[in-house]
Amino acid sequence: MIIDELRIIGSTQTNVVMSAELIRIAQRALKRRPPEPRKEGLGQLVYPFDPELARVAVTYLRTPTRVVWDVYRSKAGRLEPLYDELCADIAGDTRALWSDGDGISVEARRVDEFAAGERQVVGTVKNALIDGVARHGKKLHVDPERPTTRWVARLDENNEVLVSIDLGSGSLSARGWRREAGDAPLREHLAAVLLMLCRFDPRNEILVDPMCGSGTIPIEAIHMARATPRSVPTLAALGIAGAKPEPLYADAAPVVIGCDLDLEVLGAARDNARAAKVGEAITWQRTDIGELRPEMIGKIAVERGKAADAKGVLLCNPPYGERLAEQDLAVLYRVMAETCQRFRGWRAAFLVGNPILEQEFMRVLGKPRIKKPLANANLRAYFYMYDL
Ligand SMILES: C[S@@+](CC[C@H](N)C(=O)[O-])C[C@H]1O[C@@H](n2cnc3c(N)ncnc32)[C@H](O)[C@@H]1O
């Protein structure tokens, strides 16, 4: 069956955040609110396909991992009927999804429940595309390295095969700036999710990552505030590219500070920020979180043209215990809670996979305002937010 939907895919538990980010982006870029999406599972949103919405979604969104255009759906449970159905759909499709001579690549994801292996599904979809498009008198060829369009076959919630064009050509999480990873870097789209969850307001608030490692959160904070576009060649290939995209908030100049105990890691963060073209926008400071004080942040705020008593958010993903013994972690978390206590009127938010943080914070700061499950690279973790 020919279908026409825009699917935004992210980590589990991030539907609400992804939908909120799309509203922000669409209102600014298109001066309109997107329709209510259909939610599939805990990490996928589906909208009626709209080329303008698709363009701004894949160009500006930072919280999802993929943005795809769902174009065919099949109930076929075996390869032969899948091929036949896809071929017929493609032959009858009047959309400009290909041009003569295009290279394609096909990938299969989450097809374990299908009655054939992943490679067979890939081969079948690829053959159906090439043969179906041939009926339009056009030729496609396979080009895994530099495809014009990347196609994805996956099983949906009802075990139907969905065939989509991956508008961002792979994972959107890797932004391309990471040179040095540090110890346990946060995936970039998760940093964006954390920034949305803690409701960082770049116009009025300061953002401090007191344990910034390779700098993912500070770097994301600047790009999110500016709504920096990514270049998406697939849009031009599909004839849905608009004018050259510009940042939606080009003059955003938030105060963003990255601190870490480890000087070497801070050097890597600085290099990463330069590669991400936000080197000048972030202040880096070597500090033990136990020494962090509002006055220190106030001085930086003044240098950056903000009031010395401006408030904001402390946001980080602290170490959670792969290397530290439990009692050392408890000490570290206690110290973090005591530092937070000094930041009256701020918020503190953490992504952490160890319950000791909540226990230690309970003693000093009471209950979190928000506690939400949020996996970090397949590790069970929680997002916590405290009003200080
Ligand atoms: C899980 S990593 C943070 C990863 C980071 N978000 C990134 O994307 O690379 C935790 C960081 O906390 C830092 N750290 C550990 N103890 C610290 C302390 N007492 N004060 C400041 N930073 C500390 C480590 O050096 C490490 O870089």
The ligand as an SDF file (V2000), in Angstrom:
LIG
                    3D

 27 29  0  0  0  0  0  0  0  0999 V2000
   29.9160   10.6830   32.5100 C   0  0  0  0  0  0  0  0  0  0  0  0
   31.1450   11.8770   32.2860 S   0  0  0  0  0  0  0  0  0  0  0  0
   30.3060   13.2070   31.5100 C   0  0  0  0  0  0  0  0  0  0  0  0
   30.2010   12.9970   30.0440 C   0  0  0  0  0  0  0  0  0  0  0  0
   29.8400   14.2210   29.2720 C   0  0  0  0  0  0  0  0  0  0  0  0
   28.4590   14.5960   29.4440 N   0  0  0  0  0  0  0  0  0  0  0  0
   30.1840   14.0250   27.8180 C   0  0  0  0  0  0  0  0  0  0  0  0
   29.2670   14.0820   26.9930 O   0  0  0  0  0  0  0  0  0  0  0  0
   31.3380   13.7570   27.4870 O   0  0  0  0  0  0  0  0  0  0  0  0
   31.4330   12.4980   33.9010 C   0  0  0  0  0  0  0  0  0  0  0  0
   32.4880   13.5730   33.9930 C   0  0  0  0  0  0  0  0  0  0  0  0
   32.5520   13.9850   35.3560 O   0  0  0  0  0  0  0  0  0  0  0  0
   33.8650   14.4080   35.6250 C   0  0  0  0  0  0  0  0  0  0  0  0
   34.0540   14.4600   37.0920 N   0  0  0  0  0  0  0  0  0  0  0  0
   34.1740   13.4130   37.9590 C   0  0  0  0  0  0  0  0  0  0  0  0
   34.2950   13.8550   39.2190 N   0  0  0  0  0  0  0  0  0  0  0  0
   34.2440   15.2170   39.1660 C   0  0  0  0  0  0  0  0  0  0  0  0
   34.2890   16.2590   40.1350 C   0  0  0  0  0  0  0  0  0  0  0  0
   34.4350   15.9820   41.4270 N   0  0  0  0  0  0  0  0  0  0  0  0
   34.1740   17.5340   39.7150 N   0  0  0  0  0  0  0  0  0  0  0  0
   34.0240   17.8190   38.4030 C   0  0  0  0  0  0  0  0  0  0  0  0
   33.9900   16.8800   37.4330 N   0  0  0  0  0  0  0  0  0  0  0  0
   34.0790   15.5980   37.8020 C   0  0  0  0  0  0  0  0  0  0  0  0
   34.7260   13.4020   34.9100 C   0  0  0  0  0  0  0  0  0  0  0  0
   36.0160   13.9400   34.6590 O   0  0  0  0  0  0  0  0  0  0  0  0
   33.9080   13.1360   33.6300 C   0  0  0  0  0  0  0  0  0  0  0  0
   34.3730   13.9280   32.5730 O   0  0  0  0  0  0  0  0  0  0  0  0
  1  2  1  0
  2  3  1  0
  2 10  1  0
  3  4  1  0
  4  5  1  0
  5  6  1  0
  5  7  1  0
  7  8  2  0
  7  9  1  0
 10 11  1  0
 11 12  1  0
 11 26  1  0
 12 13  1  0
 13 14  1  0
 13 24  1  0
 14 15  1  0
 14 23  1  0
 15 16  2  0
 16 17  1  0
 17 18  1  0
 17 23  2  0
 18 19  1  0
 18 20  2  0
 20 21  1  0
 21 22  2  0
 22 23  1  0
 24 25  1  0
 24 26  1  0
 26 27  1  0
M  CHG  2   2   1   9  -1
M  END
$$$$
